[in-house]
Amino acid sequence: MFLIIITLALAGLKYFEVWRFAEMSWWWVIGAFALTFVWFEFIEKTLGLDKKKAHDDFEKIRAERIKKEFERNNKKR
């Protein structure tokens, strides 16, 4: 997500000709978009980072379900 924000900020600064970004070539912006695309389409999937967040969420739900089950069993006794 950080990479997307940086890329969009770079494009916005170049488009609105802010400070030194006005003199910068559009190829830098296109390169940033290409790098962002490659990261999210290939590198992130290769490293398994796209599944890590889903796995962490699943583990949190699982832990809450186990905790609730133990609490329910303790109330029955």
N, CA, C and O atoms as a GROMACS GRO file, in nm:
protein
  308
    1MET      N    1   0.082  -0.119   0.000
    1MET     CA    2   0.000   0.000   0.000
    1MET      C    3   0.087   0.126   0.000
    1MET      O    4   0.055   0.226  -0.064
    2PHE      N    5   0.198   0.118   0.074
    2PHE     CA    6   0.289   0.231   0.080
    2PHE      C    7   0.341   0.267  -0.059
    2PHE      O    8   0.355   0.385  -0.093
    3LEU      N    9   0.370   0.165  -0.138
    3LEU     CA   10   0.421   0.186  -0.273
    3LEU      C   11   0.318   0.257  -0.362
    3LEU      O   12   0.353   0.341  -0.444
    4ILE      N   13   0.192   0.222  -0.344
    4ILE     CA   14   0.085   0.287  -0.422
    4ILE      C   15   0.073   0.434  -0.386
    4ILE      O   16   0.059   0.519  -0.474
    5ILE      N   17   0.080   0.465  -0.258
    5ILE     CA   18   0.068   0.604  -0.212
    5ILE      C   19   0.184   0.687  -0.266
    5ILE      O   20   0.164   0.799  -0.313
    6ILE      N   21   0.304   0.633  -0.259
    6ILE     CA   22   0.421   0.705  -0.310
    6ILE      C   23   0.408   0.729  -0.460
    6ILE      O   24   0.438   0.838  -0.509
    7THR      N   25   0.365   0.627  -0.533
    7THR     CA   26   0.351   0.640  -0.678
    7THR      C   27   0.246   0.745  -0.715
    7THR      O   28   0.268   0.827  -0.803
    8LEU      N   29   0.132   0.741  -0.648
    8LEU     CA   30   0.028   0.840  -0.676
    8LEU      C   31   0.070   0.981  -0.636
    8LEU      O   32   0.037   1.078  -0.705
    9ALA      N   33   0.143   0.993  -0.526
    9ALA     CA   34   0.193   1.124  -0.485
    9ALA      C   35   0.293   1.177  -0.588
    9ALA      O   36   0.290   1.295  -0.622
   10LEU      N   37   0.379   1.090  -0.636
   10LEU     CA   38   0.476   1.131  -0.738
   10LEU      C   39   0.405   1.177  -0.865
   10LEU      O   40   0.444   1.277  -0.925
   11ALA      N   41   0.302   1.104  -0.907
   11ALA     CA   42   0.226   1.142  -1.027
   11ALA      C   43   0.154   1.276  -1.005
   11ALA      O   44   0.152   1.361  -1.094
   12GLY      N   45   0.096   1.294  -0.887
   12GLY     CA   46   0.027   1.420  -0.857
   12GLY      C   47   0.121   1.538  -0.853
   12GLY      O   48   0.090   1.645  -0.905
   13LEU      N   49   0.236   1.520  -0.790
   13LEU     CA   50   0.334   1.628  -0.784
   13LEU      C   51   0.386   1.665  -0.923
   13LEU      O   52   0.406   1.782  -0.953
   14LYS      N   53   0.406   1.565  -1.006
   14LYS     CA   54   0.452   1.592  -1.142
   14LYS      C   55   0.342   1.661  -1.224
   14LYS      O   56   0.369   1.756  -1.296
   15TYR      N   57   0.220   1.612  -1.211
   15TYR     CA   58   0.109   1.667  -1.289
   15TYR      C   59   0.084   1.814  -1.255
   15TYR      O   60   0.063   1.897  -1.343
   16PHE      N   61   0.088   1.846  -1.125
   16PHE     CA   62   0.061   1.983  -1.082
   16PHE      C   63   0.187   2.069  -1.079
   16PHE      O   64   0.184   2.184  -1.034
   17GLU      N   65   0.298   2.014  -1.127
   17GLU     CA   66   0.425   2.086  -1.141
   17GLU      C   67   0.468   2.153  -1.012
   17GLU      O   68   0.490   2.274  -1.007
   18VAL      N   69   0.479   2.073  -0.908
   18VAL     CA   70   0.519   2.122  -0.776
   18VAL      C   71   0.670   2.112  -0.762
   18VAL      O   72   0.729   2.007  -0.787
   19TRP      N   73   0.732   2.221  -0.724
   19TRP     CA   74   0.872   2.233  -0.690
   19TRP      C   75   0.962   2.168  -0.794
   19TRP      O   76   0.949   2.199  -0.913
   20ARG      N   77   1.052   2.079  -0.755
   20ARG     CA   78   1.146   2.017  -0.848
   20ARG      C   79   1.083   1.906  -0.932
   20ARG      O   80   1.141   1.860  -1.030
   21PHE      N   81   0.966   1.863  -0.892
   21PHE     CA   82   0.898   1.757  -0.967
   21PHE      C   83   0.852   1.805  -1.104
   21PHE      O   84   0.828   1.724  -1.193
   22ALA      N   85   0.841   1.935  -1.121
   22ALA     CA   86   0.801   1.991  -1.250
   22ALA      C   87   0.906   1.964  -1.358
   22ALA      O   88   0.873   1.948  -1.475
   23GLU      N   89   1.032   1.958  -1.318
   23GLU     CA   90   1.141   1.936  -1.411
   23GLU      C   91   1.169   1.788  -1.435
   23GLU      O   92   1.243   1.752  -1.527
   24MET      N   93   1.110   1.704  -1.353
   24MET     CA   94   1.135   1.560  -1.362
   24MET      C   95   1.067   1.502  -1.486
   24MET      O   96   0.962   1.549  -1.528
   25SER      N   97   1.129   1.401  -1.543
   25SER     CA   98   1.074   1.337  -1.661
   25SER      C   99   0.953   1.249  -1.625
   25SER      O  100   0.947   1.193  -1.515
   26TRP      N  101   0.859   1.239  -1.717
   26TRP     CA  102   0.743   1.153  -1.695
   26TRP      C  103   0.783   1.007  -1.689
   26TRP      O  104   0.708   0.924  -1.638
   27TRP      N  105   0.901   0.973  -1.741
   27TRP     CA  106   0.948   0.835  -1.738
   27TRP      C  107   0.967   0.786  -1.594
   27TRP      O  108   0.951   0.667  -1.567
   28TRP      N  109   1.001   0.875  -1.503
   28TRP     CA  110   1.013   0.837  -1.362
   28TRP      C  111   0.876   0.796  -1.306
   28TRP      O  112   0.866   0.699  -1.230
   29VAL      N  113   0.774   0.868  -1.344
   29VAL     CA  114   0.639   0.835  -1.298
   29VAL      C  115   0.594   0.702  -1.359
   29VAL      O  116   0.540   0.616  -1.289
   30ILE      N  117   0.616   0.685  -1.488
   30ILE     CA  118   0.580   0.560  -1.554
   30ILE      C  119   0.658   0.444  -1.494
   30ILE      O  120   0.604   0.335  -1.475
   31GLY      N  121   0.785   0.466  -1.464
   31GLY     CA  122   0.866   0.364  -1.399
   31GLY      C  123   0.815   0.326  -1.261
   31GLY      O  124   0.817   0.209  -1.222
   32ALA      N  125   0.768   0.426  -1.187
   32ALA     CA  126   0.712   0.399  -1.055
   32ALA      C  127   0.585   0.315  -1.066
   32ALA      O  128   0.563   0.223  -0.987
   33PHE      N  129   0.500   0.348  -1.165
   33PHE     CA  130   0.380   0.268  -1.186
   33PHE      C  131   0.416   0.125  -1.228
   33PHE      O  132   0.352   0.030  -1.183
   34ALA      N  133   0.516   0.111  -1.313
   34ALA     CA  134   0.559  -0.022  -1.357
   34ALA      C  135   0.614  -0.102  -1.239
   34ALA      O  136   0.585  -0.221  -1.226
   35LEU      N  137   0.694  -0.039  -1.155
   35LEU     CA  138   0.748  -0.105  -1.037
   35LEU      C  139   0.636  -0.150  -0.943
   35LEU      O  140   0.640  -0.260  -0.889
   36THR      N  141   0.538  -0.064  -0.923
   36THR     CA  142   0.425  -0.098  -0.838
   36THR      C  143   0.348  -0.216  -0.895
   36THR      O  144   0.310  -0.307  -0.821
   37PHE      N  145   0.326  -0.217  -1.024
   37PHE     CA  146   0.257  -0.328  -1.089
   37PHE      C  147   0.334  -0.459  -1.073
   37PHE      O  148   0.277  -0.562  -1.036
   38VAL      N  149   0.464  -0.454  -1.100
   38VAL     CA  150   0.546  -0.575  -1.087
   38VAL      C  151   0.545  -0.625  -0.943
   38VAL      O  152   0.538  -0.745  -0.919
   39TRP      N  153   0.553  -0.533  -0.847
   39TRP     CA  154   0.553  -0.573  -0.706
   39TRP      C  155   0.426  -0.649  -0.671
   39TRP      O  156   0.432  -0.758  -0.616
   40PHE      N  157   0.311  -0.590  -0.702
   40PHE     CA  158   0.185  -0.651  -0.659
   40PHE      C  159   0.144  -0.771  -0.742
   40PHE      O  160   0.072  -0.858  -0.693
   41GLU      N  161   0.187  -0.779  -0.866
   41GLU     CA  162   0.148  -0.891  -0.951
   41GLU      C  163   0.242  -1.010  -0.942
   41GLU      O  164   0.198  -1.124  -0.960
   42PHE      N  165   0.367  -0.988  -0.914
   42PHE     CA  166   0.463  -1.097  -0.918
   42PHE      C  167   0.539  -1.118  -0.787
   42PHE      O  168   0.536  -1.227  -0.730
   43ILE      N  169   0.607  -1.014  -0.741
   43ILE     CA  170   0.695  -1.030  -0.625
   43ILE      C  171   0.617  -1.063  -0.498
   43ILE      O  172   0.655  -1.153  -0.424
   44GLU      N  173   0.508  -0.991  -0.474
   44GLU     CA  174   0.430  -1.015  -0.353
   44GLU      C  175   0.374  -1.157  -0.351
   44GLU      O  176   0.374  -1.222  -0.246
   45LYS      N  177   0.327  -1.206  -0.463
   45LYS     CA  178   0.274  -1.342  -0.471
   45LYS      C  179   0.385  -1.445  -0.454
   45LYS      O  180   0.364  -1.548  -0.390
   46THR      N  181   0.501  -1.418  -0.511
   46THR     CA  182   0.614  -1.509  -0.499
   46THR      C  183   0.659  -1.522  -0.354
   46THR      O  184   0.692  -1.632  -0.309
   47LEU      N  185   0.662  -1.413  -0.282
   47LEU     CA  186   0.704  -1.414  -0.142
   47LEU      C  187   0.593  -1.460  -0.047
   47LEU      O  188   0.619  -1.484   0.071
   48GLY      N  189   0.470  -1.471  -0.098
   48GLY     CA  190   0.358  -1.515  -0.014
   48GLY      C  191   0.301  -1.407   0.073
   48GLY      O  192   0.226  -1.436   0.167
   49LEU      N  193   0.333  -1.282   0.046
   49LEU     CA  194   0.285  -1.173   0.130
   49LEU      C  195   0.136  -1.148   0.113
   49LEU      O  196   0.071  -1.095   0.204
   50ASP      N  197   0.080  -1.186  -0.001
   50ASP     CA  198  -0.063  -1.166  -0.023
   50ASP      C  199  -0.144  -1.262   0.063
   50ASP      O  200  -0.257  -1.229   0.101
   51LYS      N  201  -0.092  -1.378   0.094
   51LYS     CA  202  -0.163  -1.476   0.176
   51LYS      C  203  -0.139  -1.455   0.325
   51LYS      O  204  -0.218  -1.502   0.408
   52LYS      N  205  -0.032  -1.386   0.361
   52LYS     CA  206   0.004  -1.369   0.501
   52LYS      C  207  -0.105  -1.295   0.578
   52LYS      O  208  -0.139  -1.336   0.689
   53LYS      N  209  -0.159  -1.189   0.522
   53LYS     CA  210  -0.262  -1.112   0.592
   53LYS      C  211  -0.388  -1.197   0.610
   53LYS      O  212  -0.449  -1.194   0.717
   54ALA      N  213  -0.426  -1.271   0.508
   54ALA     CA  214  -0.544  -1.356   0.519
   54ALA      C  215  -0.521  -1.466   0.624
   54ALA      O  216  -0.612  -1.500   0.699
   55HIS      N  217  -0.400  -1.519   0.630
   55HIS     CA  218  -0.368  -1.622   0.728
   55HIS      C  219  -0.372  -1.565   0.869
   55HIS      O  220  -0.423  -1.630   0.961
   56ASP      N  221  -0.319  -1.444   0.887
   56ASP     CA  222  -0.322  -1.380   1.018
   56ASP      C  223  -0.465  -1.354   1.063
   56ASP      O  224  -0.498  -1.375   1.180
   57ASP      N  225  -0.551  -1.310   0.972
   57ASP     CA  226  -0.692  -1.288   1.006
   57ASP      C  227  -0.759  -1.420   1.045
   57ASP      O  228  -0.837  -1.423   1.140
   58PHE      N  229  -0.730  -1.526   0.973
   58PHE     CA  230  -0.787  -1.657   1.003
   58PHE      C  231  -0.742  -1.705   1.141
   58PHE      O  232  -0.823  -1.760   1.216
   59GLU      N  233  -0.617  -1.684   1.175
   59GLU     CA  234  -0.566  -1.724   1.306
   59GLU      C  235  -0.633  -1.644   1.418
   59GLU      O  236  -0.660  -1.699   1.525
   60LYS      N  237  -0.659  -1.518   1.394
   60LYS     CA  238  -0.726  -1.435   1.495
   60LYS      C  239  -0.869  -1.485   1.518
   60LYS      O  240  -0.912  -1.497   1.632
   61ILE      N  241  -0.940  -1.513   1.412
   61ILE     CA  242  -1.077  -1.566   1.423
   61ILE      C  243  -1.076  -1.700   1.494
   61ILE      O  244  -1.162  -1.727   1.578
   62ARG      N  245  -0.979  -1.785   1.460
   62ARG     CA  246  -0.968  -1.917   1.522
   62ARG      C  247  -0.943  -1.904   1.672
   62ARG      O  248  -1.005  -1.975   1.751
   63ALA      N  249  -0.853  -1.815   1.711
   63ALA     CA  250  -0.822  -1.796   1.853
   63ALA      C  251  -0.944  -1.745   1.929
   63ALA      O  252  -0.969  -1.788   2.042
   64GLU      N  253  -1.021  -1.653   1.870
   64GLU     CA  254  -1.142  -1.603   1.934
   64GLU      C  255  -1.246  -1.713   1.950
   64GLU      O  256  -1.314  -1.721   2.053
   65ARG      N  257  -1.260  -1.799   1.848
   65ARG     CA  258  -1.356  -1.908   1.853
   65ARG      C  259  -1.318  -2.008   1.964
   65ARG      O  260  -1.405  -2.057   2.036
   66ILE      N  261  -1.190  -2.037   1.977
   66ILE     CA  262  -1.144  -2.128   2.082
   66ILE      C  263  -1.169  -2.068   2.219
   66ILE      O  264  -1.213  -2.137   2.311
   67LYS      N  265  -1.140  -1.940   2.234
   67LYS     CA  266  -1.161  -1.872   2.362
   67LYS      C  267  -1.309  -1.875   2.401
   67LYS      O  268  -1.342  -1.904   2.516
   68LYS      N  269  -1.397  -1.846   2.307
   68LYS     CA  270  -1.541  -1.850   2.334
   68LYS      C  271  -1.587  -1.990   2.373
   68LYS      O  272  -1.670  -2.006   2.462
   69GLU      N  273  -1.532  -2.091   2.307
   69GLU     CA  274  -1.570  -2.229   2.337
   69GLU      C  275  -1.526  -2.268   2.478
   69GLU      O  276  -1.602  -2.334   2.549
   70PHE      N  277  -1.407  -2.229   2.519
   70PHE     CA  278  -1.361  -2.257   2.654
   70PHE      C  279  -1.448  -2.185   2.757
   70PHE      O  280  -1.481  -2.242   2.861
   71GLU      N  281  -1.484  -2.060   2.728
   71GLU     CA  282  -1.569  -1.985   2.821
   71GLU      C  283  -1.706  -2.049   2.835
   71GLU      O  284  -1.761  -2.057   2.945
   72ARG      N  285  -1.760  -2.096   2.722
   72ARG     CA  286  -1.890  -2.161   2.725
   72ARG      C  287  -1.884  -2.292   2.803
   72ARG      O  288  -1.975  -2.323   2.879
   73ASN      N  289  -1.777  -2.369   2.786
   73ASN     CA  290  -1.761  -2.494   2.859
   73ASN      C  291  -1.741  -2.472   3.008
   73ASN      O  292  -1.789  -2.551   3.089
   74ASN      N  293  -1.672  -2.365   3.045
   74ASN     CA  294  -1.651  -2.335   3.186
   74ASN      C  295  -1.779  -2.290   3.253
   74ASN      O  296  -1.797  -2.315   3.372
   75LYS      N  297  -1.870  -2.225   3.180
   75LYS     CA  298  -1.998  -2.181   3.237
   75LYS      C  299  -2.090  -2.299   3.263
   75LYS      O  300  -2.171  -2.294   3.356
   76LYS      N  301  -2.079  -2.404   3.183
   76LYS     CA  302  -2.163  -2.521   3.200
   76LYS      C  303  -2.128  -2.598   3.328
   76LYS      O  304  -2.214  -2.666   3.384
   77ARG      N  305  -2.006  -2.588   3.373
   77ARG     CA  306  -1.962  -2.664   3.491
   77ARG      C  307  -2.000  -2.599   3.616
   77ARG      O  308  -1.971  -2.650   3.724
   0.00000   0.00000   0.00000
